[in-house]
Amino acid sequence: MGYLKYTQYIYIIIALFFAYDAIMKLNEGDESYPFYFVIAGMSAFMFFFRRRFINKHNNRNKNQ
């Protein structure tokens, strides 16, 4: 379970990468940029979801 607290940061890195790529595609005039914004949003959501899940799990272990 120790590695799971570090995997959440992979999601935020992915979100930043896809947001940057979407902005670059938007400036180039490419029509596929909304897809990249959706992937970035989903990755950001997963970051916060995993963070909350890990915090709940740690608090449950502390209370026992």
Predicted model as a PDB file, atoms N, CA, C, CB and O in Angstrom, pLDDT in the B-factor column:
MODEL        1                                                                  
ATOM      1  N   MET A   1       0.823  -1.198   0.000  1.00 58.00           N  
ATOM      2  CA  MET A   1       0.000   0.000   0.000  1.00 58.00           C  
ATOM      3  C   MET A   1       0.863   1.256   0.000  1.00 58.00           C  
ATOM      4  CB  MET A   1      -0.934   0.001   1.205  1.00 58.00           C  
ATOM      5  O   MET A   1       0.353   2.353  -0.227  1.00 58.00           O  
ATOM      6  N   GLY A   2       2.138   1.115   0.246  1.00 72.00           N  
ATOM      7  CA  GLY A   2       3.014   2.270   0.316  1.00 72.00           C  
ATOM      8  C   GLY A   2       3.173   2.990  -1.011  1.00 72.00           C  
ATOM      9  O   GLY A   2       3.290   4.215  -1.048  1.00 72.00           O  
ATOM     10  N   TYR A   3       3.178   2.230  -2.105  1.00 77.00           N  
ATOM     11  CA  TYR A   3       3.368   2.861  -3.401  1.00 77.00           C  
ATOM     12  C   TYR A   3       2.119   3.605  -3.872  1.00 77.00           C  
ATOM     13  CB  TYR A   3       3.763   1.821  -4.424  1.00 77.00           C  
ATOM     14  O   TYR A   3       2.221   4.469  -4.744  1.00 77.00           O  
ATOM     15  N   LEU A   4       0.966   3.301  -3.331  1.00 72.00           N  
ATOM     16  CA  LEU A   4      -0.271   3.937  -3.787  1.00 72.00           C  
ATOM     17  C   LEU A   4      -0.333   5.416  -3.455  1.00 72.00           C  
ATOM     18  CB  LEU A   4      -1.457   3.243  -3.181  1.00 72.00           C  
ATOM     19  O   LEU A   4      -0.996   6.177  -4.160  1.00 72.00           O  
ATOM     20  N   LYS A   5       0.345   5.841  -2.394  1.00 74.00           N  
ATOM     21  CA  LYS A   5       0.302   7.264  -2.083  1.00 74.00           C  
ATOM     22  C   LYS A   5       1.144   8.078  -3.055  1.00 74.00           C  
ATOM     23  CB  LYS A   5       0.775   7.504  -0.662  1.00 74.00           C  
ATOM     24  O   LYS A   5       0.996   9.298  -3.119  1.00 74.00           O  
ATOM     25  N   TYR A   6       2.018   7.435  -3.809  1.00 84.00           N  
ATOM     26  CA  TYR A   6       2.817   8.138  -4.807  1.00 84.00           C  
ATOM     27  C   TYR A   6       2.199   8.075  -6.195  1.00 84.00           C  
ATOM     28  CB  TYR A   6       4.212   7.567  -4.848  1.00 84.00           C  
ATOM     29  O   TYR A   6       2.488   8.926  -7.036  1.00 84.00           O  
ATOM     30  N   THR A   7       1.368   7.097  -6.445  1.00 86.00           N  
ATOM     31  CA  THR A   7       0.773   6.969  -7.780  1.00 86.00           C  
ATOM     32  C   THR A   7      -0.237   8.075  -8.071  1.00 86.00           C  
ATOM     33  CB  THR A   7       0.099   5.615  -7.922  1.00 86.00           C  
ATOM     34  O   THR A   7      -0.535   8.341  -9.235  1.00 86.00           O  
ATOM     35  N   GLN A   8      -0.762   8.714  -7.050  1.00 87.00           N  
ATOM     36  CA  GLN A   8      -1.720   9.793  -7.291  1.00 87.00           C  
ATOM     37  C   GLN A   8      -1.061  10.957  -8.029  1.00 87.00           C  
ATOM     38  CB  GLN A   8      -2.320  10.280  -5.965  1.00 87.00           C  
ATOM     39  O   GLN A   8      -1.728  11.669  -8.779  1.00 87.00           O  
ATOM     40  N   TYR A   9       0.224  11.154  -7.826  1.00 92.00           N  
ATOM     41  CA  TYR A   9       0.916  12.252  -8.484  1.00 92.00           C  
ATOM     42  C   TYR A   9       1.125  11.996  -9.974  1.00 92.00           C  
ATOM     43  CB  TYR A   9       2.247  12.495  -7.816  1.00 92.00           C  
ATOM     44  O   TYR A   9       1.353  12.937 -10.735  1.00 92.00           O  
ATOM     45  N   ILE A  10       1.052  10.760 -10.389  1.00 94.00           N  
ATOM     46  CA  ILE A  10       1.128  10.459 -11.818  1.00 94.00           C  
ATOM     47  C   ILE A  10      -0.080  11.063 -12.531  1.00 94.00           C  
ATOM     48  CB  ILE A  10       1.197   8.924 -12.058  1.00 94.00           C  
ATOM     49  O   ILE A  10       0.040  11.552 -13.654  1.00 94.00           O  
ATOM     50  N   TYR A  11      -1.238  11.028 -11.879  1.00 94.00           N  
ATOM     51  CA  TYR A  11      -2.448  11.605 -12.479  1.00 94.00           C  
ATOM     52  C   TYR A  11      -2.309  13.107 -12.687  1.00 94.00           C  
ATOM     53  CB  TYR A  11      -3.666  11.315 -11.601  1.00 94.00           C  
ATOM     54  O   TYR A  11      -2.729  13.623 -13.723  1.00 94.00           O  
ATOM     55  N   ILE A  12      -1.733  13.815 -11.731  1.00 95.00           N  
ATOM     56  CA  ILE A  12      -1.603  15.265 -11.885  1.00 95.00           C  
ATOM     57  C   ILE A  12      -0.577  15.592 -12.970  1.00 95.00           C  
ATOM     58  CB  ILE A  12      -1.197  15.922 -10.544  1.00 95.00           C  
ATOM     59  O   ILE A  12      -0.726  16.585 -13.681  1.00 95.00           O  
ATOM     60  N   ILE A  13       0.458  14.770 -13.101  1.00 96.00           N  
ATOM     61  CA  ILE A  13       1.438  14.980 -14.175  1.00 96.00           C  
ATOM     62  C   ILE A  13       0.784  14.759 -15.533  1.00 96.00           C  
ATOM     63  CB  ILE A  13       2.653  14.035 -14.004  1.00 96.00           C  
ATOM     64  O   ILE A  13       1.019  15.519 -16.472  1.00 96.00           O  
ATOM     65  N   ILE A  14      -0.036  13.719 -15.635  1.00 96.00           N  
ATOM     66  CA  ILE A  14      -0.754  13.453 -16.880  1.00 96.00           C  
ATOM     67  C   ILE A  14      -1.709  14.600 -17.202  1.00 96.00           C  
ATOM     68  CB  ILE A  14      -1.528  12.123 -16.786  1.00 96.00           C  
ATOM     69  O   ILE A  14      -1.810  15.018 -18.355  1.00 96.00           O  
ATOM     70  N   ALA A  15      -2.406  15.108 -16.193  1.00 96.00           N  
ATOM     71  CA  ALA A  15      -3.340  16.217 -16.401  1.00 96.00           C  
ATOM     72  C   ALA A  15      -2.610  17.455 -16.908  1.00 96.00           C  
ATOM     73  CB  ALA A  15      -4.086  16.543 -15.100  1.00 96.00           C  
ATOM     74  O   ALA A  15      -3.092  18.124 -17.823  1.00 96.00           O  
ATOM     75  N   LEU A  16      -1.469  17.764 -16.334  1.00 96.00           N  
ATOM     76  CA  LEU A  16      -0.701  18.927 -16.781  1.00 96.00           C  
ATOM     77  C   LEU A  16      -0.195  18.743 -18.203  1.00 96.00           C  
ATOM     78  CB  LEU A  16       0.473  19.181 -15.840  1.00 96.00           C  
ATOM     79  O   LEU A  16      -0.212  19.683 -18.998  1.00 96.00           O  
ATOM     80  N   PHE A  17       0.253  17.546 -18.524  1.00 97.00           N  
ATOM     81  CA  PHE A  17       0.741  17.274 -19.879  1.00 97.00           C  
ATOM     82  C   PHE A  17      -0.373  17.444 -20.910  1.00 97.00           C  
ATOM     83  CB  PHE A  17       1.323  15.855 -19.963  1.00 97.00           C  
ATOM     84  O   PHE A  17      -0.180  18.100 -21.933  1.00 97.00           O  
ATOM     85  N   PHE A  18      -1.537  16.855 -20.641  1.00 97.00           N  
ATOM     86  CA  PHE A  18      -2.626  16.941 -21.609  1.00 97.00           C  
ATOM     87  C   PHE A  18      -3.204  18.349 -21.699  1.00 97.00           C  
ATOM     88  CB  PHE A  18      -3.721  15.959 -21.246  1.00 97.00           C  
ATOM     89  O   PHE A  18      -3.651  18.758 -22.771  1.00 97.00           O  
ATOM     90  N   ALA A  19      -3.206  19.090 -20.609  1.00 97.00           N  
ATOM     91  CA  ALA A  19      -3.666  20.479 -20.667  1.00 97.00           C  
ATOM     92  C   ALA A  19      -2.710  21.313 -21.525  1.00 97.00           C  
ATOM     93  CB  ALA A  19      -3.780  21.079 -19.240  1.00 97.00           C  
ATOM     94  O   ALA A  19      -3.147  22.125 -22.339  1.00 97.00           O  
ATOM     95  N   TYR A  20      -1.411  21.107 -21.336  1.00 97.00           N  
ATOM     96  CA  TYR A  20      -0.420  21.814 -22.153  1.00 97.00           C  
ATOM     97  C   TYR A  20      -0.578  21.436 -23.625  1.00 97.00           C  
ATOM     98  CB  TYR A  20       1.015  21.495 -21.669  1.00 97.00           C  
ATOM     99  O   TYR A  20      -0.558  22.305 -24.497  1.00 97.00           O  
ATOM    100  N   ASP A  21      -0.734  20.155 -23.897  1.00 96.00           N  
ATOM    101  CA  ASP A  21      -0.886  19.696 -25.279  1.00 96.00           C  
ATOM    102  C   ASP A  21      -2.162  20.258 -25.905  1.00 96.00           C  
ATOM    103  CB  ASP A  21      -0.902  18.159 -25.334  1.00 96.00           C  
ATOM    104  O   ASP A  21      -2.173  20.616 -27.082  1.00 96.00           O  
ATOM    105  N   ALA A  22      -3.233  20.334 -25.120  1.00 95.00           N  
ATOM    106  CA  ALA A  22      -4.485  20.881 -25.646  1.00 95.00           C  
ATOM    107  C   ALA A  22      -4.335  22.354 -25.995  1.00 95.00           C  
ATOM    108  CB  ALA A  22      -5.617  20.695 -24.633  1.00 95.00           C  
ATOM    109  O   ALA A  22      -4.858  22.806 -27.013  1.00 95.00           O  
ATOM    110  N   ILE A  23      -3.630  23.100 -25.165  1.00 95.00           N  
ATOM    111  CA  ILE A  23      -3.426  24.521 -25.454  1.00 95.00           C  
ATOM    112  C   ILE A  23      -2.572  24.694 -26.704  1.00 95.00           C  
ATOM    113  CB  ILE A  23      -2.767  25.229 -24.255  1.00 95.00           C  
ATOM    114  O   ILE A  23      -2.829  25.584 -27.515  1.00 95.00           O  
ATOM    115  N   MET A  24      -1.569  23.858 -26.861  1.00 95.00           N  
ATOM    116  CA  MET A  24      -0.743  23.928 -28.066  1.00 95.00           C  
ATOM    117  C   MET A  24      -1.566  23.589 -29.313  1.00 95.00           C  
ATOM    118  CB  MET A  24       0.460  22.973 -27.947  1.00 95.00           C  
ATOM    119  O   MET A  24      -1.417  24.240 -30.347  1.00 95.00           O  
ATOM    120  N   LYS A  25      -2.424  22.583 -29.223  1.00 94.00           N  
ATOM    121  CA  LYS A  25      -3.263  22.207 -30.367  1.00 94.00           C  
ATOM    122  C   LYS A  25      -4.303  23.295 -30.664  1.00 94.00           C  
ATOM    123  CB  LYS A  25      -3.967  20.856 -30.098  1.00 94.00           C  
ATOM    124  O   LYS A  25      -4.661  23.520 -31.820  1.00 94.00           O  
ATOM    125  N   LEU A  26      -4.780  23.961 -29.621  1.00 94.00           N  
ATOM    126  CA  LEU A  26      -5.736  25.056 -29.805  1.00 94.00           C  
ATOM    127  C   LEU A  26      -5.072  26.213 -30.551  1.00 94.00           C  
ATOM    128  CB  LEU A  26      -6.286  25.540 -28.438  1.00 94.00           C  
ATOM    129  O   LEU A  26      -5.681  26.812 -31.437  1.00 94.00           O  
ATOM    130  N   ASN A  27      -3.843  26.522 -30.201  1.00 94.00           N  
ATOM    131  CA  ASN A  27      -3.121  27.610 -30.868  1.00 94.00           C  
ATOM    132  C   ASN A  27      -2.757  27.268 -32.307  1.00 94.00           C  
ATOM    133  CB  ASN A  27      -1.863  27.949 -30.094  1.00 94.00           C  
ATOM    134  O   ASN A  27      -2.669  28.159 -33.152  1.00 94.00           O  
ATOM    135  N   GLU A  28      -2.545  25.988 -32.592  1.00 94.00           N  
ATOM    136  CA  GLU A  28      -2.212  25.560 -33.952  1.00 94.00           C  
ATOM    137  C   GLU A  28      -3.447  25.489 -34.845  1.00 94.00           C  
ATOM    138  CB  GLU A  28      -1.522  24.203 -33.921  1.00 94.00           C  
ATOM    139  O   GLU A  28      -3.320  25.443 -36.068  1.00 94.00           O  
ATOM    140  N   GLY A  29      -4.633  25.481 -34.256  1.00 91.00           N  
ATOM    141  CA  GLY A  29      -5.851  25.385 -35.041  1.00 91.00           C  
ATOM    142  C   GLY A  29      -6.324  23.963 -35.246  1.00 91.00           C  
ATOM    143  O   GLY A  29      -7.224  23.718 -36.049  1.00 91.00           O  
ATOM    144  N   ASP A  30      -5.735  23.028 -34.536  1.00 89.00           N  
ATOM    145  CA  ASP A  30      -6.137  21.626 -34.639  1.00 89.00           C  
ATOM    146  C   ASP A  30      -7.503  21.459 -33.955  1.00 89.00           C  
ATOM    147  CB  ASP A  30      -5.058  20.678 -33.990  1.00 89.00           C  
ATOM    148  O   ASP A  30      -7.751  22.054 -32.906  1.00 89.00           O  
ATOM    149  N   GLU A  31      -8.369  20.661 -34.542  1.00 91.00           N  
ATOM    150  CA  GLU A  31      -9.726  20.495 -34.032  1.00 91.00           C  
ATOM    151  C   GLU A  31      -9.854  19.419 -32.961  1.00 91.00           C  
ATOM    152  CB  GLU A  31     -10.644  20.175 -35.159  1.00 91.00           C  
ATOM    153  O   GLU A  31     -10.955  19.199 -32.458  1.00 91.00           O  
ATOM    154  N   SER A  32      -8.776  18.744 -32.597  1.00 88.00           N  
ATOM    155  CA  SER A  32      -8.863  17.655 -31.623  1.00 88.00           C  
ATOM    156  C   SER A  32      -8.580  18.101 -30.198  1.00 88.00           C  
ATOM    157  CB  SER A  32      -7.908  16.562 -31.998  1.00 88.00           C  
ATOM    158  O   SER A  32      -8.439  17.251 -29.319  1.00 88.00           O  
ATOM    159  N   TYR A  33      -8.493  19.388 -29.934  1.00 91.00           N  
ATOM    160  CA  TYR A  33      -8.140  19.873 -28.601  1.00 91.00           C  
ATOM    161  C   TYR A  33      -9.185  19.572 -27.527  1.00 91.00           C  
ATOM    162  CB  TYR A  33      -7.912  21.344 -28.658  1.00 91.00           C  
ATOM    163  O   TYR A  33      -8.785  19.389 -26.377  1.00 91.00           O  
ATOM    164  N   PRO A  34     -10.499  19.505 -27.807  1.00 93.00           N  
ATOM    165  CA  PRO A  34     -11.440  19.193 -26.712  1.00 93.00           C  
ATOM    166  C   PRO A  34     -11.191  17.829 -26.084  1.00 93.00           C  
ATOM    167  CB  PRO A  34     -12.866  19.251 -27.224  1.00 93.00           C  
ATOM    168  O   PRO A  34     -11.382  17.654 -24.880  1.00 93.00           O  
ATOM    169  N   PHE A  35     -10.766  16.866 -26.890  1.00 94.00           N  
ATOM    170  CA  PHE A  35     -10.464  15.538 -26.369  1.00 94.00           C  
ATOM    171  C   PHE A  35      -9.346  15.614 -25.329  1.00 94.00           C  
ATOM    172  CB  PHE A  35     -10.069  14.585 -27.514  1.00 94.00           C  
ATOM    173  O   PHE A  35      -9.407  14.937 -24.303  1.00 94.00           O  
ATOM    174  N   TYR A  36      -8.348  16.418 -25.584  1.00 95.00           N  
ATOM    175  CA  TYR A  36      -7.223  16.551 -24.656  1.00 95.00           C  
ATOM    176  C   TYR A  36      -7.644  17.248 -23.366  1.00 95.00           C  
ATOM    177  CB  TYR A  36      -6.080  17.323 -25.317  1.00 95.00           C  
ATOM    178  O   TYR A  36      -7.155  16.914 -22.287  1.00 95.00           O  
ATOM    179  N   PHE A  37      -8.546  18.211 -23.478  1.00 96.00           N  
ATOM    180  CA  PHE A  37      -9.063  18.860 -22.263  1.00 96.00           C  
ATOM    181  C   PHE A  37      -9.883  17.877 -21.423  1.00 96.00           C  
ATOM    182  CB  PHE A  37      -9.928  20.089 -22.634  1.00 96.00           C  
ATOM    183  O   PHE A  37      -9.835  17.928 -20.194  1.00 96.00           O  
ATOM    184  N   VAL A  38     -10.622  16.995 -22.064  1.00 96.00           N  
ATOM    185  CA  VAL A  38     -11.401  15.986 -21.338  1.00 96.00           C  
ATOM    186  C   VAL A  38     -10.468  15.033 -20.597  1.00 96.00           C  
ATOM    187  CB  VAL A  38     -12.317  15.197 -22.307  1.00 96.00           C  
ATOM    188  O   VAL A  38     -10.706  14.717 -19.431  1.00 96.00           O  
ATOM    189  N   ILE A  39      -9.423  14.580 -21.251  1.00 97.00           N  
ATOM    190  CA  ILE A  39      -8.458  13.682 -20.611  1.00 97.00           C  
ATOM    191  C   ILE A  39      -7.779  14.395 -19.443  1.00 97.00           C  
ATOM    192  CB  ILE A  39      -7.400  13.191 -21.636  1.00 97.00           C  
ATOM    193  O   ILE A  39      -7.578  13.793 -18.388  1.00 97.00           O  
ATOM    194  N   ALA A  40      -7.427  15.659 -19.616  1.00 97.00           N  
ATOM    195  CA  ALA A  40      -6.807  16.430 -18.539  1.00 97.00           C  
ATOM    196  C   ALA A  40      -7.764  16.576 -17.358  1.00 97.00           C  
ATOM    197  CB  ALA A  40      -6.376  17.815 -19.047  1.00 97.00           C  
ATOM    198  O   ALA A  40      -7.348  16.455 -16.206  1.00 97.00           O  
ATOM    199  N   GLY A  41      -9.022  16.832 -17.632  1.00 97.00           N  
ATOM    200  CA  GLY A  41     -10.021  16.956 -16.559  1.00 97.00           C  
ATOM    201  C   GLY A  41     -10.233  15.646 -15.820  1.00 97.00           C  
ATOM    202  O   GLY A  41     -10.349  15.629 -14.594  1.00 97.00           O  
ATOM    203  N   MET A  42     -10.283  14.552 -16.563  1.00 97.00           N  
ATOM    204  CA  MET A  42     -10.454  13.251 -15.920  1.00 97.00           C  
ATOM    205  C   MET A  42      -9.242  12.889 -15.056  1.00 97.00           C  
ATOM    206  CB  MET A  42     -10.688  12.167 -16.976  1.00 97.00           C  
ATOM    207  O   MET A  42      -9.395  12.315 -13.978  1.00 97.00           O  
ATOM    208  N   SER A  43      -8.065  13.218 -15.520  1.00 96.00           N  
ATOM    209  CA  SER A  43      -6.859  12.940 -14.747  1.00 96.00           C  
ATOM    210  C   SER A  43      -6.812  13.786 -13.479  1.00 96.00           C  
ATOM    211  CB  SER A  43      -5.613  13.194 -15.596  1.00 96.00           C  
ATOM    212  O   SER A  43      -6.409  13.298 -12.424  1.00 96.00           O  
ATOM    213  N   ALA A  44      -7.218  15.047 -13.574  1.00 96.00           N  
ATOM    214  CA  ALA A  44      -7.266  15.902 -12.389  1.00 96.00           C  
ATOM    215  C   ALA A  44      -8.296  15.368 -11.392  1.00 96.00           C  
ATOM    216  CB  ALA A  44      -7.602  17.361 -12.783  1.00 96.00           C  
ATOM    217  O   ALA A  44      -8.053  15.364 -10.185  1.00 96.00           O  
ATOM    218  N   PHE A  45      -9.444  14.919 -11.900  1.00 96.00           N  
ATOM    219  CA  PHE A  45     -10.452  14.329 -11.024  1.00 96.00           C  
ATOM    220  C   PHE A  45      -9.911  13.098 -10.318  1.00 96.00           C  
ATOM    221  CB  PHE A  45     -11.702  13.969 -11.817  1.00 96.00           C  
ATOM    222  O   PHE A  45     -10.121  12.924  -9.117  1.00 96.00           O  
ATOM    223  N   MET A  46      -9.214  12.241 -11.056  1.00 94.00           N  
ATOM    224  CA  MET A  46      -8.650  11.034 -10.458  1.00 94.00           C  
ATOM    225  C   MET A  46      -7.603  11.370  -9.403  1.00 94.00           C  
ATOM    226  CB  MET A  46      -8.037  10.148 -11.535  1.00 94.00           C  
ATOM    227  O   MET A  46      -7.486  10.660  -8.404  1.00 94.00           O  
ATOM    228  N   PHE A  47      -6.836  12.445  -9.611  1.00 94.00           N  
ATOM    229  CA  PHE A  47      -5.859  12.859  -8.617  1.00 94.00           C  
ATOM    230  C   PHE A  47      -6.551  13.175  -7.294  1.00 94.00           C  
ATOM    231  CB  PHE A  47      -5.065  14.077  -9.114  1.00 94.00           C  
ATOM    232  O   PHE A  47      -6.146  12.680  -6.242  1.00 94.00           O  
ATOM    233  N   PHE A  48      -7.605  14.006  -7.349  1.00 93.00           N  
ATOM    234  CA  PHE A  48      -8.291  14.387  -6.123  1.00 93.00           C  
ATOM    235  C   PHE A  48      -9.068  13.223  -5.515  1.00 93.00           C  
ATOM    236  CB  PHE A  48      -9.227  15.545  -6.392  1.00 93.00           C  
ATOM    237  O   PHE A  48      -9.157  13.105  -4.293  1.00 93.00           O  
ATOM    238  N   PHE A  49      -9.630  12.364  -6.361  1.00 93.00           N  
ATOM    239  CA  PHE A  49     -10.345  11.201  -5.867  1.00 93.00           C  
ATOM    240  C   PHE A  49      -9.396  10.256  -5.131  1.00 93.00           C  
ATOM    241  CB  PHE A  49     -11.036  10.470  -7.021  1.00 93.00           C  
ATOM    242  O   PHE A  49      -9.699   9.804  -4.026  1.00 93.00           O  
ATOM    243  N   ARG A  50      -8.249   9.959  -5.741  1.00 90.00           N  
ATOM    244  CA  ARG A  50      -7.276   9.071  -5.090  1.00 90.00           C  
ATOM    245  C   ARG A  50      -6.737   9.676  -3.807  1.00 90.00           C  
ATOM    246  CB  ARG A  50      -6.122   8.763  -6.036  1.00 90.00           C  
ATOM    247  O   ARG A  50      -6.535   8.972  -2.817  1.00 90.00           O  
ATOM    248  N   ARG A  51      -6.502  10.985  -3.823  1.00 89.00           N  
ATOM    249  CA  ARG A  51      -5.997  11.662  -2.628  1.00 89.00           C  
ATOM    250  C   ARG A  51      -7.002  11.539  -1.484  1.00 89.00           C  
ATOM    251  CB  ARG A  51      -5.705  13.149  -2.928  1.00 89.00           C  
ATOM    252  O   ARG A  51      -6.625  11.258  -0.347  1.00 89.00           O  
ATOM    253  N   ARG A  52      -8.264  11.748  -1.788  1.00 90.00           N  
ATOM    254  CA  ARG A  52      -9.300  11.637  -0.750  1.00 90.00           C  
ATOM    255  C   ARG A  52      -9.415  10.202  -0.253  1.00 90.00           C  
ATOM    256  CB  ARG A  52     -10.661  12.120  -1.288  1.00 90.00           C  
ATOM    257  O   ARG A  52      -9.554   9.979   0.950  1.00 90.00           O  
ATOM    258  N   PHE A  53      -9.360   9.234  -1.146  1.00 87.00           N  
ATOM    259  CA  PHE A  53      -9.442   7.827  -0.774  1.00 87.00           C  
ATOM    260  C   PHE A  53      -8.289   7.427   0.133  1.00 87.00           C  
ATOM    261  CB  PHE A  53      -9.455   6.951  -2.019  1.00 87.00           C  
ATOM    262  O   PHE A  53      -8.494   6.729   1.126  1.00 87.00           O  
ATOM    263  N   ILE A  54      -7.081   7.862  -0.198  1.00 85.00           N  
ATOM    264  CA  ILE A  54      -5.915   7.518   0.625  1.00 85.00           C  
ATOM    265  C   ILE A  54      -6.011   8.173   1.990  1.00 85.00           C  
ATOM    266  CB  ILE A  54      -4.612   7.941  -0.070  1.00 85.00           C  
ATOM    267  O   ILE A  54      -5.666   7.553   2.996  1.00 85.00           O  
ATOM    268  N   ASN A  55      -6.476   9.423   2.045  1.00 85.00           N  
ATOM    269  CA  ASN A  55      -6.642  10.097   3.334  1.00 85.00           C  
ATOM    270  C   ASN A  55      -7.691   9.402   4.187  1.00 85.00           C  
ATOM    271  CB  ASN A  55      -7.027  11.562   3.125  1.00 85.00           C  
ATOM    272  O   ASN A  55      -7.504   9.266   5.396  1.00 85.00           O  
ATOM    273  N   LYS A  56      -8.781   8.964   3.591  1.00 86.00           N  
ATOM    274  CA  LYS A  56      -9.804   8.229   4.340  1.00 86.00           C  
ATOM    275  C   LYS A  56      -9.243   6.920   4.878  1.00 86.00           C  
ATOM    276  CB  LYS A  56     -11.029   7.953   3.455  1.00 86.00           C  
ATOM    277  O   LYS A  56      -9.518   6.542   6.017  1.00 86.00           O  
ATOM    278  N   HIS A  57      -8.460   6.234   4.062  1.00 83.00           N  
ATOM    279  CA  HIS A  57      -7.864   4.975   4.471  1.00 83.00           C  
ATOM    280  C   HIS A  57      -6.868   5.188   5.620  1.00 83.00           C  
ATOM    281  CB  HIS A  57      -7.170   4.307   3.278  1.00 83.00           C  
ATOM    282  O   HIS A  57      -6.846   4.403   6.568  1.00 83.00           O  
ATOM    283  N   ASN A  58      -6.062   6.224   5.542  1.00 82.00           N  
ATOM    284  CA  ASN A  58      -5.099   6.510   6.609  1.00 82.00           C  
ATOM    285  C   ASN A  58      -5.799   6.907   7.906  1.00 82.00           C  
ATOM    286  CB  ASN A  58      -4.143   7.621   6.173  1.00 82.00           C  
ATOM    287  O   ASN A  58      -5.366   6.511   8.989  1.00 82.00           O  
ATOM    288  N   ASN A  59      -6.874   7.682   7.808  1.00 84.00           N  
ATOM    289  CA  ASN A  59      -7.615   8.080   9.006  1.00 84.00           C  
ATOM    290  C   ASN A  59      -8.303   6.878   9.646  1.00 84.00           C  
ATOM    291  CB  ASN A  59      -8.652   9.159   8.662  1.00 84.00           C  
ATOM    292  O   ASN A  59      -8.388   6.796  10.871  1.00 84.00           O  
ATOM    293  N   ARG A  60      -8.786   5.961   8.843  1.00 81.00           N  
ATOM    294  CA  ARG A  60      -9.420   4.766   9.380  1.00 81.00           C  
ATOM    295  C   ARG A  60      -8.416   3.898  10.131  1.00 81.00           C  
ATOM    296  CB  ARG A  60     -10.072   3.964   8.260  1.00 81.00           C  
ATOM    297  O   ARG A  60      -8.736   3.318  11.169  1.00 81.00           O  
ATOM    298  N   ASN A  61      -7.192   3.814   9.595  1.00 77.00           N  
ATOM    299  CA  ASN A  61      -6.152   3.025  10.267  1.00 77.00           C  
ATOM    300  C   ASN A  61      -5.692   3.689  11.557  1.00 77.00           C  
ATOM    301  CB  ASN A  61      -4.957   2.819   9.339  1.00 77.00           C  
ATOM    302  O   ASN A  61      -5.343   2.989  12.508  1.00 77.00           O  
ATOM    303  N   LYS A  62      -5.680   5.018  11.619  1.00 80.00           N  
ATOM    304  CA  LYS A  62      -5.266   5.729  12.813  1.00 80.00           C  
ATOM    305  C   LYS A  62      -6.284   5.566  13.944  1.00 80.00           C  
ATOM    306  CB  LYS A  62      -5.064   7.202  12.498  1.00 80.00           C  
ATOM    307  O   LYS A  62      -5.911   5.514  15.116  1.00 80.00           O  
ATOM    308  N   ASN A  63      -7.569   5.485  13.589  1.00 75.00           N  
ATOM    309  CA  ASN A  63      -8.634   5.391  14.587  1.00 75.00           C  
ATOM    310  C   ASN A  63      -8.763   3.995  15.166  1.00 75.00           C  
ATOM    311  CB  ASN A  63      -9.948   5.807  13.981  1.00 75.00           C  
ATOM    312  O   ASN A  63      -9.392   3.838  16.212  1.00 75.00           O  
ATOM    313  N   GLN A  64      -8.209   2.995  14.551  1.00 69.00           N  
ATOM    314  CA  GLN A  64      -8.353   1.622  15.040  1.00 69.00           C  
ATOM    315  C   GLN A  64      -7.364   1.302  16.091  1.00 69.00           C  
ATOM    316  CB  GLN A  64      -8.220   0.644  13.931  1.00 69.00           C  
ATOM    317  O   GLN A  64      -7.351   0.185  16.608  1.00 69.00           O  
TER     318      GLN A  64                                                      
ENDMDL                                                                          
END                                                                             
